[in-house]
């Protein structure tokens, strides 16, 4: 794979390679040569590589770091697509349940620390079957470029994921399979957006708008710097299709920010009022309703007391941008 890594470097791009090191399949090299490192279940072809075993952990560190360096990989993506907990439970005595899991997870953190130390500039992409390892230790070492396998590309669910994750993890990625403005904005966050568009059309979507797709990409690039700013949910959390969702990202140093608001498929109310946060009450702000071409000047104190968010159609969205004038 070195030619791929070299070409990515030549073009100023990153090279991501996908691994699943904890699952070992029957009959493979590790299964034949080092069965003592593996935990098995009856009649199951998958084995668990025990990262709580120092020899297994040392081998994995050397093997993978060497491969990354030799191939020019700059993004290491780690997945796990089977239930390790059932293996750990078989490894412990009844009065020691949890010990094997603890040692394995400690080994996982040590493994990632070693990769980051050995491979200059490495980024770890933490997949784990779609967002199942987003704990305080892993997010200090990695980001999830694919944050969930739960109905990927479903806009209302993606709004809910943004609501929860942005509170402590500003960089995460998800997918979009519909270039409509509502779906595109629902997928926006500080990480990557996987574009799964059917550009030649599909049975349920016979036409594809290349112009709208280009607009989506351009808007995401414009808004992306805001997604690492201070985050404020402006509505209550809800998974219901008759709810509204709205989020604010505020950059106090630059004196600006954005609001993304959504009216879901069955939401009856066209308008809500939301209080903006982090503003200078005495300062003047230019507030722009981007989808309507409407611009107003208001005091920060007024915006903190409430701003009207009107979305005429269900399954609609609104982008508001604001900046401090003086």
ZICOR-V992816 format. One record per pair of residues at least 6 apart in sequence whose ideal C-beta (glycine too) atoms are under 8 Angstrom apart, sorted by sequence separation. I is the first residue (numbers start at 0). GAP is how many residues later the second one is. D is the distance in whole Angstrom. If there is no record, write none. Layout:
<<I	GAP	D> <I	GAP	D>>
//
This chain:
<<7	6	7> <8	6	8> <23	6	5> <24	6	7> <49	6	6> <50	6	5> <66	6	7> <91	6	7> <115	6	6> <145	6	8> <150	6	5> <176	6	8> <177	6	8> <186	6	5> <200	6	6> <250	6	6> <262	6	8> <278	6	7> <287	6	7> <288	6	7> <310	6	7> <7	7	4> <23	7	6> <29	7	7> <30	7	7> <39	7	5> <48	7	6> <91	7	5> <114	7	6> <125	7	6> <149	7	6> <164	7	5> <175	7	6> <197	7	6> <200	7	6> <235	7	8> <237	7	7> <249	7	4> <262	7	7> <287	7	5> <288	7	8> <310	7	5> <29	8	7> <38	8	6> <67	8	6> <88	8	7> <91	8	5> <115	8	7> <125	8	7> <175	8	6> <199	8	7> <234	8	7> <248	8	6> <286	8	7> <309	8	7> <37	9	4> <38	9	4> <50	9	7> <90	9	4> <114	9	7> <147	9	8> <198	9	5> <234	9	6> <247	9	6> <248	9	5> <285	9	6> <286	9	5> <297	9	8> <308	9	6> <4	10	5> <37	10	7> <87	10	8> <133	10	6> <175	10	8> <197	10	6> <234	10	5> <247	10	7> <248	10	8> <285	10	8> <286	10	8> <3	11	6> <37	11	6> <38	11	6> <48	11	7> <160	11	8> <175	11	4> <196	11	7> <198	11	7> <234	11	5> <247	11	5> <260	11	8> <285	11	6> <286	11	6> <308	11	7> <36	12	6> <37	12	7> <63	12	8> <87	12	4> <111	12	6> <125	12	5> <174	12	7> <233	12	4> <246	12	7> <284	12	7> <36	13	6> <87	13	4> <125	13	8> <130	13	6> <133	13	7> <147	13	6> <160	13	7> <173	13	5> <232	13	8> <233	13	6> <245	13	6> <246	13	5> <260	13	8> <283	13	6> <284	13	6> <306	13	7> <23	14	6> <146	14	6> <198	14	8> <232	14	6> <233	14	6> <245	14	7> <246	14	8> <283	14	7> <284	14	7> <125	15	8> <130	15	8> <173	15	7> <231	15	7> <232	15	8> <245	15	4> <258	15	8> <283	15	6> <284	15	6> <0	16	7> <30	16	6> <36	16	5> <84	16	7> <87	16	7> <125	16	4> <127	16	8> <129	16	6> <130	16	4> <157	16	5> <172	16	7> <196	16	6> <230	16	7> <231	16	4> <244	16	7> <245	16	7> <282	16	7> <283	16	8> <286	16	7> <29	17	8> <35	17	8> <83	17	8> <123	17	6> <124	17	7> <125	17	7> <126	17	7> <129	17	7> <130	17	4> <171	17	5> <173	17	8> <175	17	5> <230	17	7> <231	17	8> <243	17	7> <244	17	5> <258	17	7> <281	17	7> <282	17	5> <36	18	7> <123	18	4> <124	18	7> <125	18	5> <126	18	7> <129	18	5> <130	18	7> <146	18	6> <170	18	8> <171	18	7> <172	18	3> <174	18	7> <175	18	7> <178	18	6> <194	18	8> <230	18	6> <231	18	7> <243	18	7> <280	18	7> <281	18	7> <284	18	6> <25	19	4> <29	19	7> <36	19	4> <122	19	8> <123	19	8> <124	19	7> <126	19	5> <129	19	3> <130	19	8> <169	19	8> <170	19	4> <171	19	5> <172	19	4> <173	19	7> <174	19	4> <175	19	6> <176	19	4> <177	19	8> <229	19	7> <243	19	6> <244	19	7> <256	19	8> <280	19	5> <281	19	7> <302	19	7> <24	20	6> <25	20	8> <83	20	7> <122	20	7> <124	20	5> <128	20	6> <129	20	7> <169	20	5> <170	20	5> <172	20	6> <173	20	7> <174	20	8> <175	20	7> <176	20	6> <228	20	4> <229	20	5> <243	20	7> <279	20	5> <280	20	4> <286	20	7> <24	21	6> <25	21	7> <124	21	8> <152	21	8> <172	21	7> <174	21	6> <175	21	8> <176	21	7> <228	21	6> <229	21	7> <242	21	6> <256	21	7> <278	21	4> <23	22	7> <24	22	7> <33	22	7> <36	22	8> <129	22	8> <151	22	7> <152	22	5> <194	22	8> <226	22	6> <228	22	4> <229	22	7> <241	22	7> <278	22	8> <22	23	5> <23	23	4> <151	23	5> <152	23	6> <154	23	8> <165	23	7> <225	23	4> <240	23	5> <241	23	8> <243	23	5> <280	23	6> <22	24	7> <23	24	7> <152	24	4> <161	24	8> <164	24	8> <239	24	7> <240	24	5> <241	24	4> <242	24	6> <278	24	6> <299	24	7> <22	25	7> <23	25	5> <33	25	8> <115	25	7> <143	25	8> <146	25	4> <152	25	7> <225	25	7> <233	25	7> <240	25	5> <241	25	5> <243	25	7> <254	25	8> <278	25	6> <21	26	6> <22	26	7> <111	26	8> <142	26	8> <146	26	6> <147	26	7> <239	26	8> <240	26	8> <241	26	7> <245	26	7> <247	26	8> <249	26	8> <251	26	6> <290	26	8> <21	27	5> <144	27	8> <145	27	6> <146	27	6> <154	27	6> <158	27	5> <161	27	6> <177	27	7> <192	27	6> <233	27	8> <249	27	6> <275	27	4> <276	27	7> <290	27	6> <20	28	6> <108	28	6> <112	28	7> <142	28	5> <143	28	5> <144	28	4> <145	28	7> <154	28	5> <157	28	5> <228	28	6> <243	28	5> <245	28	6> <247	28	6> <249	28	4> <254	28	8> <274	28	8> <275	28	6> <289	28	8> <290	28	6> <296	28	7> <21	29	7> <108	29	8> <111	29	5> <138	29	7> <142	29	7> <143	29	7> <145	29	7> <157	29	5> <178	29	7> <247	29	6> <249	29	7> <274	29	6> <288	29	7> <289	29	4> <111	30	7> <130	30	8> <138	30	5> <142	30	8> <152	30	7> <155	30	7> <178	30	6> <274	30	7> <288	30	8> <289	30	7> <133	31	7> <154	31	4> <180	31	8> <225	31	7> <274	31	5> <275	31	6> <288	31	6> <289	31	6> <108	32	7> <154	32	7> <179	32	8> <183	32	4> <187	32	6> <225	32	5> <273	32	7> <274	32	8> <287	32	7> <178	33	5> <272	33	4> <273	33	6> <286	33	6> <287	33	5> <152	34	7> <178	34	4> <184	34	8> <189	34	7> <272	34	7> <286	34	8> <287	34	7> <133	35	6> <180	35	7> <183	35	7> <187	35	6> <222	35	6> <272	35	6> <273	35	6> <286	35	4> <45	36	5> <47	36	6> <183	36	7> <187	36	8> <271	36	8> <272	36	7> <285	36	7> <178	37	5> <189	37	4> <234	37	7> <270	37	6> <271	37	5> <284	37	5> <285	37	5> <188	38	6> <189	38	5> <270	38	7> <284	38	7> <20	39	6> <47	39	4> <75	39	6> <187	39	7> <234	39	7> <270	39	4> <284	39	6> <285	39	6> <47	40	8> <175	40	8> <233	40	4> <269	40	6> <270	40	8> <283	40	7> <284	40	7> <49	41	8> <130	41	8> <233	41	7> <269	41	6> <282	41	5> <283	41	4> <233	42	8> <269	42	6> <282	42	7> <283	42	6> <20	43	7> <75	43	8> <152	43	6> <282	43	6> <146	44	8> <231	44	8> <279	44	6> <18	45	7> <40	45	7> <231	45	4> <278	45	8> <40	46	7> <72	46	8> <75	46	6> <77	46	7> <144	46	6> <231	46	7> <275	46	8> <67	47	7> <73	47	6> <74	47	8> <75	47	7> <76	47	8> <77	47	7> <79	47	8> <143	47	7> <144	47	5> <229	47	8> <266	47	6> <38	48	5> <51	48	6> <73	48	6> <74	48	5> <75	48	5> <76	48	4> <77	48	6> <78	48	4> <79	48	5> <80	48	5> <142	48	6> <145	48	7> <229	48	6> <258	48	8> <260	48	5> <262	48	4> <265	48	7> <38	49	8> <40	49	7> <64	49	7> <68	49	7> <72	49	8> <73	49	7> <74	49	8> <75	49	7> <77	49	6> <78	49	7> <79	49	6> <144	49	8> <261	49	8> <264	49	6> <49	50	8> <51	50	8> <56	50	5> <60	50	6> <64	50	6> <68	50	6> <74	50	6> <76	50	6> <77	50	7> <78	50	7> <258	50	7> <260	50	7> <262	50	7> <263	50	7> <264	50	5> <16	51	7> <38	51	7> <51	51	3> <59	51	6> <63	51	7> <67	51	5> <262	51	6> <263	51	7> <38	52	6> <50	52	8> <51	52	5> <79	52	8> <262	52	7> <50	53	5> <56	53	7> <60	53	4> <64	53	4> <79	53	8> <262	53	5> <16	54	7> <49	54	6> <50	54	8> <51	54	7> <52	54	8> <56	54	6> <60	54	7> <64	54	6> <67	54	7> <261	54	8> <262	54	7> <51	55	5> <261	55	5> <14	56	8> <16	56	5> <50	56	3> <170	56	8> <260	56	7> <14	57	6> <15	57	7> <18	57	7> <20	57	7> <22	57	7> <49	57	8> <50	57	5> <60	57	8> <169	57	6> <170	57	7> <259	57	7> <260	57	5> <14	58	5> <15	58	8> <16	58	7> <18	58	6> <19	58	7> <21	58	5> <22	58	7> <169	58	5> <259	58	8> <260	58	8> <14	59	5> <15	59	4> <16	59	7> <17	59	5> <18	59	5> <19	59	5> <22	59	6> <50	59	8> <258	59	8> <259	59	6> <260	59	7> <13	60	5> <14	60	7> <15	60	8> <16	60	7> <18	60	7> <19	60	6> <50	60	6> <258	60	7> <13	61	5> <15	61	5> <17	61	6> <19	61	6> <165	61	8> <169	61	7> <257	61	7> <258	61	4> <21	62	7> <257	62	7> <258	62	8> <8	63	6> <245	63	6> <257	63	5> <258	63	8> <7	64	7> <77	64	8> <166	64	7> <256	64	8> <257	64	8> <165	65	4> <243	65	8> <255	65	7> <256	65	6> <4	66	5> <5	66	6> <7	66	7> <166	66	8> <255	66	6> <3	67	7> <4	67	2> <255	67	4> <1	68	6> <3	68	7> <4	68	6> <76	68	7> <254	68	6> <255	68	7> <1	69	5> <4	69	8> <253	69	8> <254	69	3> <0	70	4> <1	70	6> <74	70	8> <162	70	6> <0	71	8> <0	72	8> <187	72	7> <163	73	7> <162	74	5> <184	75	6> <185	76	7> <159	77	7> <184	77	7> <159	78	8> <159	79	6> <181	80	7> <165	81	7> <156	82	8> <162	82	7> <155	83	7> <162	84	7> <155	85	6> <159	85	8> <161	85	7> <21	86	8> <158	86	5> <155	89	8> <222	96	8> <218	100	8> <158	103	6> <155	106	8> <154	107	8> <155	108	6> <13	109	7> <15	109	6> <17	109	8> <155	109	8> <180	110	8> <15	129	8> <185	131	8> <184	132	5> <181	133	5> <181	134	6> <184	134	7> <181	135	5> <180	136	6>>
//
